[in-house]
Amino acid sequence: MSNGVENKQNSIIESFQSLLGKEELLAKVIECFPYPIQIYAPNGTSVMVNKALLAEYHAASPDMVVGKYNILKDPDIIATGQLHVLQRAFQGETIFFPDVKVPLESIAQRYGIKDLDVEAIYQDITVFPIPDDENRVIYVAAFLVNRRVYRGKDEIERAKEYIENHWLERFDIDETARAACLSKTHFVKLFKKHTGVTPHEYHTNYKINKVKEKLLDANITIGQAFAACNMEYSGYSARVFKDKTGFSPSAFRKLQG
């Protein structure tokens, strides 16, 4: 953790710990804190979630979690192999987990959310104890800060814009995924979810629409119309055109004339 981030985290932790013995004030501070926070009892059971956490996942009520969720029994945490590290926070140590991919499916189920509007979230998570006067851990707080949030629509719009600006070029899935700032596998899946077609199909459809525009110009041949769109006029390209439009290039031109 960089010194700047560490200092900020330490300052926040000290602020919470300074409210020891002032439970009512502590609860108000946590509730109004701008970052998602969840508070746990010493046995790992959730005792409080703040407004920012509920807003993060569009959850209507804390009742789905408080008193029901136990962080030390969470299958997703156990699966990471980091449970023993997390347990150190319940023994009085402050623990920092950088760049954690949030298990959105489990969270959606936990909060009863039917349609999360995010595709992926990566968070820095600080888990720290709140001790009593005798240094016994009475609460443990998890403080969550989003590092990267992929909401899907913005990334796909960037990809569509990239395709439309480079339609004359040979389609390159790697460059298109890079323009969307997504991994290739995740990008292809997400693109089809939002558009109904693969990125390559979108590129092809866009190019065929450009060919259709060129075919409206009676002063150029069909071959020239395809060439202007960086496509060789051949039996294959004619079949692609017909598959996409329902007409052969010549039939389309006659229809428009």
C-alpha positions in Angstrom: 0.0 0.0 0.0 1.4 3.4 -0.9 2.1 5.9 1.9 -0.7 8.2 0.7 -3.3 5.5 0.8 -1.9 4.1 4.0 -2.1 7.4 5.7 -5.6 8.0 4.6 -6.7 4.5 5.7 -5.0 5.0 9.1 -6.6 8.3 9.6 -10.1 6.8 9.0 -9.4 3.9 11.3 -8.2 6.2 14.1 -11.3 8.3 13.6 -13.6 5.3 14.2 -11.5 4.0 17.0 -11.6 7.4 18.8 -15.3 7.0 19.1 -14.9 4.0 21.4 -17.4 4.2 24.2 -19.7 6.5 22.2 -21.7 3.8 20.4 -24.5 6.1 19.4 -22.2 8.6 17.8 -20.1 5.8 16.2 -23.3 4.4 14.6 -24.2 7.8 13.2 -20.7 8.4 11.8 -20.7 5.0 10.1 -24.2 5.5 8.7 -23.3 8.8 7.1 -19.8 7.8 6.0 -19.5 8.2 2.2 -17.8 4.8 1.6 -19.4 1.4 2.0 -18.8 0.0 5.5 -20.0 -3.2 7.2 -19.6 -3.8 10.9 -19.2 -7.3 12.4 -19.5 -8.8 15.9 -16.5 -10.7 17.2 -18.0 -14.0 15.8 -18.1 -12.5 12.3 -21.9 -11.8 12.2 -22.9 -8.6 10.4 -24.4 -6.1 12.9 -24.6 -3.0 10.7 -24.3 -1.9 7.1 -24.3 1.8 6.1 -26.3 3.8 3.5 -23.3 3.9 1.1 -23.1 0.1 1.0 -26.8 -0.3 0.4 -26.6 2.3 -2.3 -23.6 0.6 -3.9 -25.7 -2.5 -4.6 -29.2 -0.9 -4.9 -30.3 -2.8 -1.9 -33.6 -1.8 -0.3 -32.9 -2.9 3.3 -30.1 -4.1 5.6 -32.4 -6.8 6.9 -31.2 -9.2 4.2 -27.7 -9.1 5.8 -27.7 -7.9 9.4 -27.8 -10.8 11.8 -27.8 -13.3 8.9 -24.5 -12.9 7.1 -21.3 -14.1 8.7 -18.1 -13.0 7.0 -16.1 -15.8 8.5 -18.4 -18.4 7.0 -18.7 -16.8 3.5 -18.0 -19.5 0.9 -16.5 -16.9 -1.5 -14.0 -15.7 1.1 -13.1 -19.3 2.1 -12.6 -20.2 -1.5 -9.9 -17.4 -1.8 -7.8 -19.1 0.8 -7.5 -15.8 2.7 -9.8 -16.7 5.6 -6.8 -17.1 8.0 -5.6 -13.6 7.0 -9.1 -12.1 7.6 -9.3 -13.8 11.0 -6.3 -11.7 12.1 -8.6 -8.6 12.1 -10.8 -10.4 14.7 -7.7 -10.9 16.8 -6.8 -7.1 16.8 -4.8 -6.5 13.6 -5.6 -4.2 10.7 -5.7 -6.1 7.4 -5.6 -4.6 3.9 -6.8 -6.6 0.8 -5.9 -4.7 -2.4 -7.8 -4.9 -5.7 -10.3 -7.6 -4.8 -12.8 -8.7 -7.4 -16.2 -8.5 -5.7 -18.4 -11.6 -6.0 -21.4 -9.8 -7.5 -23.6 -12.9 -8.0 -23.3 -13.8 -4.3 -24.0 -10.2 -3.3 -27.0 -10.0 -5.6 -28.4 -13.1 -4.0 -27.6 -11.9 -0.5 -29.4 -8.5 -1.0 -32.2 -9.9 -3.1 -31.1 -7.8 -6.1 -32.6 -8.9 -9.4 -30.6 -6.8 -11.8 -27.3 -5.3 -10.8 -26.3 -2.5 -13.1 -22.6 -3.4 -12.9 -20.5 -6.1 -14.6 -17.5 -6.1 -12.4 -16.2 -4.2 -9.3 -12.6 -4.3 -7.9 -12.2 -2.9 -4.4 -9.5 -2.1 -1.9 -10.8 -3.5 1.4 -9.5 -2.6 4.8 -10.6 -4.7 7.7 -9.8 -3.3 11.2 -10.8 -4.0 14.8 -12.6 -1.6 17.1 -11.4 -2.5 20.6 -12.7 -1.5 24.0 -10.7 0.1 26.8 -9.1 -3.2 27.7 -8.1 -3.7 24.0 -10.6 -6.5 23.5 -12.1 -6.5 20.0 -15.8 -5.6 20.3 -16.4 -4.9 16.6 -14.6 -5.4 13.3 -15.2 -3.0 10.4 -14.8 -3.6 6.7 -14.1 -0.4 4.8 -14.6 -0.7 1.0 -13.2 1.6 -1.7 -13.9 1.0 -5.4 -10.8 1.0 -7.6 -12.5 0.0 -10.8 -16.1 -0.4 -11.7 -17.2 -1.8 -15.0 -20.8 -0.9 -15.7 -20.9 -2.5 -19.1 -22.8 0.1 -21.1 -20.0 2.7 -21.2 -17.4 0.1 -22.1 -19.5 -1.2 -24.9 -20.3 2.2 -26.2 -16.6 2.9 -26.4 -16.1 -0.4 -28.4 -18.9 0.5 -30.8 -17.4 3.9 -31.4 -14.0 2.3 -32.0 -15.5 -0.1 -34.6 -17.4 2.7 -36.3 -14.2 4.8 -36.5 -12.2 1.9 -37.9 -14.7 0.1 -40.1 -12.5 0.4 -43.1 -9.8 -1.6 -41.4 -9.6 -5.3 -40.9 -11.5 -6.3 -37.8 -9.1 -6.8 -34.8 -10.8 -8.2 -31.7 -7.7 -7.5 -29.5 -7.6 -3.8 -30.4 -11.4 -3.5 -30.0 -11.3 -5.1 -26.5 -8.5 -2.9 -25.6 -10.5 0.2 -26.6 -13.2 -1.0 -24.2 -10.6 -1.6 -21.4 -11.8 -5.2 -21.0 -10.3 -8.6 -21.3 -11.1 -10.2 -24.7 -13.2 -13.0 -23.2 -15.2 -10.7 -21.0 -15.6 -8.1 -23.7 -17.1 -10.6 -26.3 -19.6 -11.9 -23.7 -20.5 -8.4 -22.6 -20.8 -7.0 -26.1 -23.2 -9.6 -27.2 -25.3 -9.2 -24.0 -25.7 -5.4 -24.7 -26.0 -5.5 -28.5 -27.3 -9.0 -29.4 -24.4 -9.6 -31.8 -20.7 -10.4 -31.5 -18.2 -7.5 -32.1 -17.2 -9.1 -35.4 -20.9 -9.2 -36.5 -21.3 -5.6 -35.5 -18.3 -4.7 -37.6 -19.6 -6.6 -40.6 -23.1 -5.1 -40.3 -21.7 -1.6 -40.1 -19.5 -2.2 -43.2 -22.5 -3.7 -45.2 -24.5 -0.6 -44.3 -21.8 1.5 -45.8 -21.8 -0.7 -49.0 -25.6 -0.1 -49.2 -25.0 3.7 -49.0 -22.4 3.4 -51.9 -24.8 1.3 -54.0 -27.2 4.2 -54.0 -24.7 6.1 -56.2 -25.6 5.0 -59.8 -22.4 6.6 -61.1 -20.2 3.8 -59.7 -20.2 0.0 -60.4 -21.1 -2.6 -57.8 -17.5 -3.6 -57.6 -16.5 0.0 -57.0 -19.1 0.4 -54.2 -17.5 -2.6 -52.5 -14.0 -1.4 -53.1 -14.8 2.0 -51.6 -15.7 0.0 -48.4 -12.4 -2.0 -48.5 -14.3 -5.1 -49.6 -13.5 -7.2 -52.6 -16.6 -7.8 -54.7 -16.7 -11.6 -55.0 -19.1 -14.5 -54.6 -18.4 -14.6 -50.9 -18.9 -10.9 -50.3 -22.1 -11.0 -52.4 -23.4 -13.8 -50.2 -22.6 -11.9 -47.0 -24.4 -8.9 -48.4 -27.5 -11.0 -49.2 -27.4 -12.7 -45.8 -27.4 -9.3 -44.1 -29.9 -7.5 -46.4 -32.1 -10.2 -48.0 -31.0 -9.0 -51.4 -28.1 -9.5 -53.8 -26.1 -6.3 -54.4 -27.7 -6.0 -57.9 -31.2 -6.6 -56.7 -30.7 -4.1 -53.9 -29.5 -1.5 -56.4 -32.5 -2.1 -58.7 -34.9 -1.9 -55.7 -33.5 1.5 -54.7 -33.6 2.8 -58.2 
